[in-house]
Amino acid sequence: MGIKSQFVLKASAEFWVDRKEGANSVKIFCELLTEPAMPRISVLVNTYNHERFIAQALESVCSQTFPASEMEVVVVDDGSTDGTPEIVQKFAPCVRLLRKKNGGQASAFNAAIPELHAELIAFLDGDDWWAPEKLSTVVEAFERNPGIPAVGHAFFDTDADGTPTELVTPEKQARITLNNLEEVRRAAVGKCLLATSKLTIRRFVLERLGPIPEELFCCADEPVMDAALALGGAVLLEQPLCYYRYHSANMFGFDSADPARNRRRYEVQQFLAGYLPVLLARLGVAPELIPIFLQRADLEIERFEGLHGGGGRRQVFRAEMKGFRQEFKNPTAGYLVFKAAVGALALALPPKQFHRVRNWYAKKNLRRFREAVGRAEAIVPEICRRIPLVKQR
């Protein structure tokens, strides 16, 4: 869609051509209208039962340093049953609210995307929020990289109250693509900086992608970010421009105590395991690279089956050993001892208890103690750092 002029002449009566005289005779009754220019960036906020968080999300959008006259904000409410829509309406005219029946995140995206007009589209979940300079920084990155389909950036993980607990950042500004084996491995790690609330794309990515499958009641950003990577890649910025909130109603991850929720998320991951290879092949990714790019997601499905399915301890053990083989090579003797100890622990502990120990190990960054025992060469390059933050009381 082209850029509109700020001043538009609109025909309000009649138009005709008199060919008898050999010249055009035109009668037009016109009025000079002032219309807003086409926005440079559209913000798509998806929300469902976020009455505790949506005000902070929208305040962060409406207080951006980027000119308000050059952006549009569309909030799609996916059938909230709490006070979310009423809170959103208080932010008019800064935002426009779309309401729909509950159908999940993909259906919300599909309802809102046709309502967006800008060439650039930034996504925000209704329970997260942005730094004030988010849009200005991202738009500048697109201007510096005119061929890039997507921009992502560092972010803070926070607890439910909004206190930052961890900084996730690239080692340095980077570009990731799916062009070759090394790039695919980097992209599989770096795409965590492209998830919803960190992701901004060019419109053509959505045009090439088409409607997002509505089986994705969550994780609907996965096809979007993967399509962007397939169509030319993404730039990852070092600036932390987003706050990603963890709370009891988060729909991503497998550590919920709600069996029904876990089952639905597992079904989403299974659907993606079948859908994404077809999508990536359609968008031109080399067939031999697709399994490498998706192997981490496949491993998470196997871990889920051990944790919540019928696989039990043996499944947990197989998944952990597979993870070692995927991630590392050329281990020292000390590292092999550590690996054997992890395997023994996976067989000895109930799956949920092992999962808690594994998460604790990762959150506390205890790898430094393991490295004192033995090392292995990483197959997957570490382009991101997770920096624990001291919790302020």
C-alpha positions in Angstrom: 0.0 0.0 0.0 1.5 3.4 -1.0 2.0 6.4 1.3 -1.0 8.7 1.4 -0.7 12.4 1.0 -1.7 14.5 4.0 -4.1 16.4 1.8 -6.5 14.4 -0.2 -8.9 15.7 -2.9 -12.1 13.7 -2.8 -14.8 13.9 -5.5 -18.1 14.5 -3.9 -20.5 14.9 -6.9 -20.1 14.1 -10.5 -17.4 13.6 -13.2 -17.9 13.5 -17.0 -16.0 13.8 -20.2 -17.5 15.7 -23.2 -15.7 14.2 -26.2 -17.9 16.1 -28.8 -15.9 19.2 -28.5 -12.6 17.3 -28.8 -11.7 18.3 -25.3 -12.4 17.1 -21.9 -15.0 18.9 -19.9 -14.8 18.0 -16.2 -17.0 19.1 -13.4 -15.9 18.0 -10.0 -17.2 19.2 -6.7 -14.3 18.7 -4.3 -13.5 19.2 -0.7 -10.1 19.5 0.8 -9.8 16.9 3.4 -7.0 16.5 6.0 -6.2 12.9 6.6 -3.4 11.4 8.8 -0.4 10.2 6.9 0.1 6.5 6.5 1.8 5.4 9.8 5.4 4.3 9.6 4.8 1.5 12.1 1.8 -0.5 13.3 1.7 -1.9 16.8 -0.4 -5.1 17.3 -1.2 -5.8 21.0 -2.9 -9.2 21.6 -4.6 -9.7 25.0 -6.8 -12.1 26.8 -7.8 -11.7 30.5 -4.9 -9.3 31.2 -6.7 -6.8 33.4 -3.8 -6.8 35.9 -1.3 -6.0 33.2 -2.8 -4.4 30.1 -2.7 -0.8 31.4 1.1 -1.0 31.9 1.5 -2.5 28.4 -0.5 0.3 26.8 1.1 3.0 28.8 4.5 1.8 27.5 3.2 2.1 24.0 1.5 5.4 24.3 4.5 7.0 26.0 7.0 6.0 23.3 9.6 8.5 22.2 8.7 7.7 18.6 6.2 10.3 17.2 2.6 9.3 18.0 1.5 10.8 14.6 3.6 8.2 12.8 2.3 5.0 14.4 -1.0 3.2 14.9 -1.9 0.9 17.8 -4.5 -1.9 17.4 -5.4 -4.0 20.4 -7.2 -7.2 19.7 -9.0 -8.7 22.7 -9.5 -12.4 22.3 -12.8 -12.7 24.2 -11.6 -11.6 27.6 -14.0 -12.4 30.5 -12.5 -9.9 32.9 -12.2 -6.1 32.8 -9.5 -6.0 30.0 -11.7 -4.4 27.3 -12.9 -1.6 29.6 -9.3 -0.8 30.6 -8.2 -0.7 26.9 -11.0 1.7 26.0 -9.6 4.2 28.4 -6.6 4.6 26.1 -8.6 5.8 23.1 -7.8 7.5 20.8 -4.2 6.4 21.3 -5.3 2.8 20.6 -8.1 1.2 18.6 -9.8 -1.9 20.2 -10.9 -4.9 18.2 -13.0 -7.5 20.1 -13.6 -11.1 19.0 -14.7 -14.4 20.4 -12.0 -16.4 22.2 -10.1 -18.5 19.7 -6.5 -18.3 20.7 -3.5 -16.2 19.7 -3.3 -17.1 16.0 -7.0 -16.2 15.5 -6.3 -12.9 17.3 -3.4 -12.2 14.9 -5.5 -13.1 11.9 -8.3 -10.8 13.0 -6.0 -7.9 13.6 -3.4 -8.1 10.8 -5.9 -6.9 8.0 -6.5 -3.8 10.1 -2.9 -2.7 10.1 -1.6 -0.2 7.5 2.1 0.4 8.1 5.0 -1.2 6.4 6.5 -2.2 9.8 4.6 -4.2 12.3 5.6 -4.6 16.0 4.0 -7.2 18.2 3.3 -6.9 22.0 1.6 -9.3 24.4 -0.8 -7.7 26.7 1.1 -8.8 29.8 4.5 -7.4 28.7 5.7 -3.9 28.2 8.3 -1.9 26.3 11.1 0.6 27.1 10.2 4.1 26.0 12.8 4.1 23.2 11.7 0.7 21.8 10.0 1.9 18.5 12.5 4.6 17.7 15.4 2.2 18.1 13.8 -0.5 16.0 12.7 1.8 13.2 16.3 3.2 13.0 17.6 -0.4 12.8 15.3 -1.1 9.8 16.5 2.1 8.1 20.1 1.0 8.6 19.3 -2.4 7.2 16.9 -1.8 4.3 16.8 -5.5 3.2 16.2 -7.1 6.6 12.8 -8.7 7.2 12.9 -8.5 11.0 14.5 -6.9 14.0 14.7 -8.3 17.5 16.5 -7.2 20.7 17.6 -8.0 24.2 15.0 -8.1 26.9 14.4 -8.5 30.7 12.6 -11.4 32.2 10.5 -10.3 35.1 8.4 -11.9 37.8 4.6 -11.4 38.0 5.1 -8.1 39.9 7.3 -6.7 37.1 10.7 -7.0 39.0 13.4 -7.8 36.5 15.1 -11.2 37.3 17.3 -11.8 34.3 18.7 -10.0 31.2 18.8 -11.9 28.0 21.0 -10.3 25.4 23.1 -11.1 22.4 26.9 -11.1 22.9 26.9 -8.3 20.3 24.6 -7.0 17.6 24.2 -9.8 15.2 22.4 -10.8 12.0 20.9 -14.3 11.8 19.7 -16.2 8.7 18.9 -19.7 7.5 21.4 -19.6 4.7 23.9 -22.3 5.8 24.6 -24.8 8.6 26.5 -22.4 10.9 23.8 -19.7 10.4 21.0 -22.1 11.1 22.6 -23.2 14.4 23.0 -19.5 15.4 19.5 -18.7 14.4 18.1 -21.7 16.5 19.7 -20.0 19.6 19.2 -16.4 18.7 15.5 -16.6 17.8 14.6 -16.3 21.5 15.2 -12.5 20.8 12.5 -12.6 18.2 9.5 -13.9 20.1 6.4 -11.8 20.6 7.0 -8.4 22.4 10.5 -8.4 20.9 9.5 -8.9 17.3 9.1 -6.3 14.6 8.7 -7.3 10.9 8.2 -5.9 7.5 4.7 -6.4 6.1 5.8 -8.6 3.2 6.7 -11.4 5.7 3.0 -11.7 6.6 2.0 -11.5 3.0 4.3 -14.5 2.2 3.3 -16.4 5.3 -0.4 -16.1 4.7 -3.0 -16.9 7.5 -1.5 -18.3 10.6 -3.0 -21.7 11.5 -5.6 -21.3 14.2 -4.5 -24.5 15.8 -1.9 -22.2 17.5 -3.8 -21.0 20.5 -0.4 -20.0 21.8 3.0 -19.7 20.1 1.5 -18.0 17.0 4.6 -15.9 16.8 6.7 -19.0 15.9 5.6 -19.1 12.2 6.1 -15.4 11.9 9.6 -15.3 13.2 10.6 -18.4 11.3 9.2 -17.0 8.1 11.2 -13.8 8.6 14.3 -15.8 9.1 13.6 -17.9 6.0 13.0 -14.7 3.9 16.2 -13.0 4.7 16.9 -13.1 8.4 16.9 -10.7 11.3 19.0 -8.2 13.1 19.4 -8.7 16.9 20.1 -5.5 18.9 21.9 -5.4 22.2 19.6 -2.8 23.8 17.0 -4.4 26.2 13.8 -2.9 24.9 11.2 -5.2 26.4 10.1 -6.6 29.7 8.7 -10.2 29.5 6.6 -11.1 32.4 6.4 -14.6 33.9 3.1 -15.3 35.8 0.8 -18.1 36.6 -1.3 -17.7 33.5 1.6 -17.7 31.0 0.7 -20.0 28.1 4.2 -20.9 27.1 6.4 -23.5 28.6 5.8 -26.9 30.1 6.2 -26.3 33.9 2.5 -25.6 34.7 0.8 -27.7 37.3 -2.4 -27.6 35.2 -2.6 -30.9 33.3 -5.2 -29.6 30.8 -3.0 -26.5 30.0 0.1 -28.7 29.6 -1.8 -31.0 27.2 -2.9 -28.1 25.0 0.6 -26.7 24.9 2.0 -30.1 24.0 -0.6 -30.3 21.2 0.6 -26.9 19.9 4.2 -28.1 19.9 3.2 -31.3 18.1 1.3 -29.3 15.5 4.4 -27.0 14.9 6.6 -30.0 14.5 4.5 -31.0 11.5 3.7 -27.5 10.2 7.1 -25.7 10.3 9.1 -28.1 8.1 6.5 -27.6 5.3 6.5 -23.8 5.8 10.2 -23.5 5.8 10.5 -25.6 2.6 7.9 -23.5 0.9 9.8 -20.4 1.7 13.0 -21.8 0.2 15.1 -23.1 3.2 17.3 -26.0 2.1 15.8 -29.3 3.1 18.9 -30.6 4.9 19.0 -27.5 7.1 15.4 -27.6 8.3 15.8 -30.5 10.8 18.9 -28.8 12.3 17.0 -25.6 12.8 14.1 -27.4 14.5 15.9 -30.0 16.6 15.8 -27.9 19.8 12.0 -27.8 19.5 11.8 -31.5 18.9 13.9 -32.1 22.0 11.6 -30.0 24.1 8.7 -32.3 22.9 10.6 -35.3 24.1 11.3 -33.7 27.4 7.6 -33.0 27.8 6.7 -36.6 27.1 9.0 -37.6 29.9 7.7 -35.0 32.3 4.0 -35.1 31.6 3.4 -38.1 29.3 3.9 -41.8 29.8 7.6 -41.9 29.0 8.7 -41.7 32.6 12.3 -41.7 33.8 13.6 -43.6 30.7 12.2 -41.0 28.4 13.8 -38.2 30.6 17.1 -40.0 30.4 16.9 -40.5 26.6 16.0 -36.8 26.1 18.9 -35.6 28.3 21.4 -37.8 26.5 20.1 -36.6 23.1 20.5 -33.0 24.3 24.1 -33.6 25.1 24.8 -35.1 21.7 23.0 -32.2 19.9 24.8 -29.5 21.8 28.4 -30.7 22.5 31.3 -32.6 21.0 34.9 -33.5 22.0 34.2 -33.9 25.7 36.9 -34.3 28.3 37.0 -37.2 30.7 35.6 -35.0 33.5 32.7 -33.9 31.3 31.8 -37.5 30.5 31.7 -38.1 34.3 29.3 -35.2 34.7 27.2 -36.4 31.8 27.0 -39.9 33.4 25.9 -38.3 36.7 23.1 -36.4 35.0 22.0 -39.6 33.3 22.0 -41.4 36.7 20.0 -38.6 38.2 17.4 -38.7 35.4 16.9 -42.4 36.1 16.9 -42.0 39.9 14.5 -39.1 40.4 10.9 -38.8 39.5 10.6 -36.7 36.3 9.1 -33.7 37.9 11.7 -33.6 40.6 14.5 -34.0 38.0 12.9 -31.2 35.9 13.0 -28.9 39.0 16.6 -29.7 39.6 17.5 -29.0 36.0 15.7 -25.7 36.0 17.4 -24.7 39.2 20.8 -25.6 37.7 20.1 -23.4 34.6 18.7 -20.5 36.5 21.6 -20.4 39.0 24.1 -20.6 36.1 25.9 -23.4 37.8 27.6 -24.4 34.6 30.7 -22.6 35.8 31.1 -25.3 38.5 30.7 -28.1 35.9 33.4 -26.5 33.8 35.8 -26.9 36.7 35.2 -30.6 36.4 35.3 -31.0 32.6 34.5 -29.3 29.4 33.1 -30.0 26.0 33.1 -28.0 22.8 29.8 -26.4 22.0 28.3 -27.4 18.6 25.8 -24.6 18.8 27.4 -21.2 19.1 26.5 -19.2 22.2 25.3 -15.9 20.7 23.1 -15.0 23.7 23.9 -14.4 27.3 21.5 -14.8 30.3 22.6 -12.5 33.1 20.8 -13.1 36.5 19.8 -9.9 38.2 19.8 -9.1 41.9 16.2 -8.9 43.1 15.5 -5.6 44.7 13.4 -5.7 47.9 
